[in-house]
């Protein structure tokens, strides 16, 4: 058996998320359907670096699967992209060590969150950016973001229904980029809790809109209480951009 590692991208608009769910269209199920076809009816399990929610996009998700087939890398790339639906693409694929694990060997991830500050949002971007009618104070958002950097207990930025006990994570980077009317938040960390990026994005946008002072961010983190933070930002503005591995 050989272990194949692939980087994939997908448009989350038409999916109920990454992970297989009953009676729902998911990224994982589409990948498994194609691999089942290639393997003549054999079920092949696909492991990702982590799940993404409904409508969340990915430009750099990483997966692995095991196969006994002897197919060159170029052949895998062509076959997968021919058979997959157009809202999933395999960007790169390679044979990797059999001990590699797409989920357990991660050392960090980068996410990007996109807002559109236009007066009227384009019908062609409405599924890929979140519209904010009021222009936020980006300087205030940048000031508040400084409190997020470093190692903290991020209980305030985690969905209340999570079963994770250890909520300590390290955020290495939190920047804002302005591209015309688009505002992007780029966040890189050792790992993220369920809904953590979207809650941080929602809270920082509330600060940008003047609903909270910038210096409140440190207090929100110290509270270790989900009710202290802002609303969870909409899923369709979020992109999994990069997964980093140990070594």
C-alpha positions, 0 to 999 in steps of 0.5 A: 500500500502507498500513502498519497498526500494531496492539496485540494481546494473547494468552493464550500457554497454547495456543501454541508461541510467537509465531513461525511454526513447522512443525506448531505453533500460533503467534500469528503463524500465526493472524494470517496465516491471518485476514489471508489470509482478509480478502485473499481468499487473498493471503499477508500477512506480519506483523511483531512487536516481538519473538517470545515463547516457548511459554506466554508471554502478551502484553497489549501486543504490537505488530505491523505489516502492509501492505495494499492494501485500503481498510478504515476503522480500525473495520472492521479492528478488528471484522473481525480480532476476529471472525475471530481465535480468542478467545485473541488480541485486537486492542486497537487498530489504526491506519494508520502511516507506511510507514517504521515497523517494529514490531521495528527501531524499538523503544526499550524494553519492559516485562515483568511476571512473576507469582507466586502465594504462596497455599497452594493455587494456583487451577485458574483461575490455574495457567496465568497465574502460577507457584506458590511454596509458600514465601513469599519475602523481598520485601525481599531481592529488592528489595535484589538488584534494585538491582544490575540497574538501569543499563547492564551486560553481561547475559551471565549472564542470557542463554540459552547458545544465543543467537547475539547477540554484544552482550549490553549492555542498559540496565534502567531500572526493576525493581520488585515489586508485591504484590497480595494473594497475588500477587507481580509483578516489573515490569521495563523496559529498552532491550531484552532478551536471550533468556530474560533476564527469566525468568533474572532472575526465577528468580535473584531468587526464589532470593534471596527464598527464601534460597538466595542472599544479596541482595548476590550479584546484583552478582557474578552480573552481573560474572561474565558467565557463565550458570552464575553465575545461577539457574534460568530461571523458568517461561514461563507467569508472563511477560507482554509488557506494553508496547512503546515506540517512538522518537519 
